[in-house]
Amino acid sequence: MTRRYTRRQFLGASSVVGLAGASGCSLLDASPSRSGTDGTRKPTRRETSEAETTASEEILQSSADPIDVRGALYVPSRAWNTYQMWADYDESVVERDLGYAERVNLNAVRTWVSYERWEEDPDTLERDIDHFLQAADDRGIRAVLGLFESVGKEPTEENLTNTDPLTAPPCQSPSSTIIKNSELWDEPREYVRWFMDRWRDDDRLLAVESMNEPGWLPDTKSFAGDMFETMAEERGSVPLTVGSTSLANNAEYVDLGCDIFQFHYNFPNDTDIYRDLFADAKQLGDDLDVPVWLTEWQRVANYGWGGSDTVEQWQPDYASLAPTIHEHGVGNFFWSLMVKPAYVRYMRKRGIINGLFHEDGTVWNAEDAKAIKAMSGDPEIAVEQRREWPQWAEPVREHAHGK
């Protein structure tokens, strides 16, 4: 684990590298409960041809050193939220999918446990988490497991169990009622202690994350901070972190002992934005001697946020960003390992699909597989490409793109 540092030190380093103006922007959800909505700087796009850019990126990636942390977000293809991942946990599916991650030399995955599943059946959840960690470890992969989630709809039974491709939502965890009332936090704290008691010294874990994207909303931020403090009280050898939307958001958790800084930026308008952000991230990490990871990214895109129309850049294109990430040596996790319609319904209804591997082991885009594997220093991979929506996801395609 890293040395301890303070909010004062963080803010001092931030002022030097200009983090006050740099923010991550996953912008996956347009609902009022969504917290990661702060603005981003938009540098001028460089006037280079697509052919020249592609050639330059390939040269840079071929000469860059392997990245230490090469990961993907993982939720099984047919799970629409992480409650479903654990309530319908299938060992054979997990082993198959992590085998795909191994094929592109990933050494990390990031996903979330489910508080609601823990309330329902903690013993089965414990068994399934152990299986997940062992299946990953058997393939040279370590896991970042998050405990709570800010993104999505309320965790009602209807929302948690909905499997309709058009309406099934991600679910925040816990409910807004709990988050807004500190008198109801005892049970979530018990869940945190339950997890830490079992896995705080487990070297199959790369980190434990208190919450995904708590952002700047006061209630959510307070809840995430309290849960982080509970994690820290039960600290073992596994590093602790928060799924921060932006670099600046990490300041909220420095004094509590955050060991790894995260930031998210799924859809930059161009690679220049990434280059500037990575320079800030590297400077911050060097100044404070702490790992800084990009824990959500997808592709270069310009969607026109707030719209509802089907977008043109609707399919995976990790090759548009992977060389830039590799060039800067940033530990990273792309969204997502498995091909599936967008996690959040707002993006799903605009026709967006993401992911690398289909369930049968074919890939959506062979160039994506090559660019991601190249982060390990070895770009060679033999894969079959299939740019087709899964049959079970056809309602989403038809809704957005027509028959």
N, C-alpha and C positions, 0 to 999 in steps of 0.2 A: 504494500500500500504506500501511498505517497505521504510526504510530510504534511503537517497541519499548516494552514494559512488562514488569514482572516478576511472578513469583508472589506476592511480598510485596504489590505494588500491587493485584493481583487480590483477594487475600484481605482486604486492607484495605477495598476497595470492597464485597466480598461481605458483610463483617460489618455494614456500614452498611445495606445493603438486605435483609439477612436471607437470603442465598442458601443458608446452611447448611440451611435447612428447605425450600428450593424445589428440586424436581427434575422433570426430564422423565420421561415414562413412556409409552413406545410399547407395551410389553408385548405384542409380537407373537409371542413364542415361549415356550413353557413348558418347553423342553428344558433340561437341566442346563448346557449350554454357553452359554445365553443370559445376557448380562451386564447388561442395563438393567432391573434389578428393584428399584431403591430406591424408598422410599415417597413419597407426595405428601400435601400438605396438602389438606383438603377443606372449604372454606368453606361456610357455610350457603346453601342455594339461596334466591334471592329469590322471594318469593311474588307473582309477576306472572302474569297470564293469557297464554296463548300468543298470542292476538290482539294484546294490548298490546305484547308483546315484539317480535313481527314488525314491527308498525308503527314502533316506536321504532328498531329496527335499520335499517329501510329509510331513515328520515330521517337517521340518523347516517351511513350509507354514502353517501347522495347528497350530503352536505355535506363529506365527508372528502377530503383531498388524495389524489392517486394515490400508490400505494406504489411505491418505486423498484425493488424486486426482487419480481417476481411469477412464481412458478415452480411446477412440478409434478415429482414423481418419475416417471421414465419407464423402463419395461421393456416391450417389445412385448407385445401381448395374449397371444400364445401361447408366450412364453418363460417358463419357470417358475423360472429363475435367470439370473444375468447371464452365466454361461458360455454358455448357450444363446443369449442375445442376440447374442453375438459369434461363436460357432461357426456359427450359422445366419443371419448378418447378411444382411438383405435391404434393399438401398438404396431400393427403391420403397416398402416398408413404412415405413421411417424417414422418408422425405420426406412421405409421406401423413400420418403421425401428427404430425409437427412442423407440418404445415399446419393440423391441428386446433388445436394449441396457439396458433398465430398467430391463429386465429379468435376466441379469447377474450383476446387481447392479452397473452398470457404473454410475458415477455422472458427467461426462464431455465428450464432443466431440470437436474435432478440425477439422475445414474445412476453406475454403477460399471464400470470396466474389469475384465478377468478375468485374474488371474495364471496360472490354469491354461490359458487360451487362449494367453497369451503363451508359456508353455513349449512349447506345441504348434506354434504357427505365428506367430512375431512379425512377419514381413513382412506377412502378410495382415491381422493385427490393426492394424498401423500404417496400412495403407491404409484400413481400415474406420473407424478413429478419425478420420482426416482427413476422410473423407466425412461422418461424423456431425457434426463441428464445422462443416464448410462448409454442410451442409444446414440446420443451426440458424442459422448466421450469415446465410444468405440470407433467413431469415424473421425477422430481428431478435431472435434468441434466443442467449444465451450459456450455456455449460454449466459445471456443477460436476461434475468427474469424480473419483470415489473409486478408490483403488488396491486396497484390501483390504476384506474384509467379515467381521464377527464373527458375524453371524446365520445360522443354518441348520445343516444336517447336514454331516458330513464330505464333502470333495470327492472321493469315490470315482468311478470311471467310471460305476457304476450310478446314483449320485445325480445326477451332472452331466448325464447324458443321459436320465434318466427323464422321460417326457412324459405319464404317466397323471395326469389331473386330480385324482384323489383322493390320490395318493401322491408325486407329484413335489415335491421339497423345494427351498427356497432352499439354497444351499451356502455354508458359511463358506469363507474364502479368506485364507491358506493353511490347510493341515490343522492339527489340534491337535498332531500330532507335531512339525511345524515350529515352531509358536508356542511350545511348551514347551521347545524345545531351541535355545538361542542359537547353538550351533555350526552350526546349519543355516540361519542367516539370510543367508549370503552371496548366495545366488541371489535371494531376495526383494529384497535391496539392489540387485542388478544390474538387476532389473526396474524398481525405482524410478528408478535412474539412467538407464535406457533411456527411460523416460517423460519425465523432466525434461529430458534432453538434446534431445528433439524438441519439447516443447511448453511449456517454462518461460516463454517470452516471447510466447506465442500469445495475442493479445487476443481470440480467440474463446472463450477460457476465462474464466469468472468466478472460479474458484478450483480448486485441486487439494486433494483430501481424502485424508489418509493412510489412514484406516480408518473404516468405519461402526460406531458403537456399541461401541468397545472397553470402555467401562464401567469397573468397578472390580476385575475379576478380575486378580490380579497378573501372571500370564503374558501375558494379552492386552494389558494396559496397558503392560507392558514392551516387547512386540513393536511395538505402535502407536507408542510413544515413539521407539524406535530407527528405525522407518521414517520417522517425521516428521523426526528428526534428519538422516537421509540426504537427505530432500527439501530440508531447509533448507541443507545443504551444497551442493546443486545449485540453489539459489534463483535465480529470474529475476525478471521483473516480475509474474508471476501470483501472487496471494495464496495462502497456504497455510492449511489448516484441518483440523479433525477432526470426524467425525460424532458429536459428543458427545450422549449421551442426555439429560443435564441441564446446566443452567447451571454448577453446581458442578464438574462433570466437566472443564470447560475449564481449571481450575487446573493439571491435570496437564501441560498443553502450553504454558503461557504462557512459561516460561523458554526454551522451544525456538523461540519466535518465531511463535506462532499469530496470524494476521492477522484472522481472523473467528471469532467464537464462534457455535456452533450449539447448539440444544436441540430435543428431540423431545417432542411430547405429542399422540398420535393421538386419544385418546378421553377428554376431560375429562367429568366428571359434569355440569358446567354451565358457563356462560360466566363466572361469577364467578371460577372457578379461573384462567381465562385472564387476566382483568383484573388479578388480583394478580400473576401471573407476568410479564405484560407490563410492569407497573410496575417490577418488579425488573430485568427485562432492559433496559429503557430507562435506568434509573439506572446500571446497570453499564456500558452502552455509552457514556453521557455522561461518566462518571467516567474511563473509560480511553480514550475517543476511538477506539472500535472498533465495527465493525458487529456486530450480534447478530441472528441469523436463526432463525426457527422453521422447521426444515427437514424436519419430518414432522408433518402434521396431517390429520385426517379429519372427525370429526363429534362432536357431543355424544352420549354414550352411557353407559350404566351396565350393564356386562356381567356383573358378579360374577366377577372374575378367579379362575381356578383351576377353574371348572366345565367341563363337557363338553357341556351341553345346547345345542340350537339357540337362538340369541338372537332377541329380538323386533326389535331395532334393527339388522337385518342388511344394510340397503341403504345406498347413498351418501346423504349429507345434508350436503354442504359448506355449504349455505345456513345451517345451524345455527351455524356458526362464522365464516364469511367476513366478515360485517359487523363482528364484534368485532375481528377481526384488522385489518380496514381502518380502523376507528376509531382504533386505536393505531398505525397506520402501520408495522407490523412486516414486514420482508422475510420471505418465506415460500414454502414448497414443499408442496403438498398431495399426498397419496398416493391415487390415482395418475391420470396423464393418461388411460390407457386402462382401459376396463371389463374387469375380470377377477376371478376368485375371489381371496380373500386370499392374500397372498404366503406366509405361514407356515401350515403344515398344521393346526396347532392351531386357528387362527382359521377356516381354510377349512372344517374339519369341523363347525364350529359354524354354518355356513351364511352366512358373511359374504362379501359381494362389494363391491368398491369400484371407483372410476373415474368419469370424466366422459364420455368418448367411446367409443362402439362403433366397430368397425372400419369400418363403412359411413358414419361421420360423424354418425349420430344420437347423441343424448345420453341418458343414463339419466334425468336430471332437469333440465328446462329452468330451474328456479329456481336450481339449482346453477350452471349455465352463466352465468346473469345475474349472480349474486352474485360469482362469480370474475372475470368481465369487468369488473364495477363497480370492482374494485380499481385499474383503469387510469384511472378517471374517466368511463368510458363503459359504462353497463349495458345498452345496447340490443343485442340479438342475436336473430336469427331462426334457430331450430333446431327440428328435429323430435325430440320426446321418445319414447323407447321403453324402458319399464321391463320388459325381458325378458332372461332369462339367455341368453348366446350358446349356440348349439346345441352347440358343442364343450365347453361347461362344464356341460352337463346332468347328468353323473354327480355333480357336487358338489351341485347343487340337489336332486337326488333323494335323495342320501344324507342331507342335512340336513333337507329340507322335505317329502320324500315325493313321490309321483307325483301 
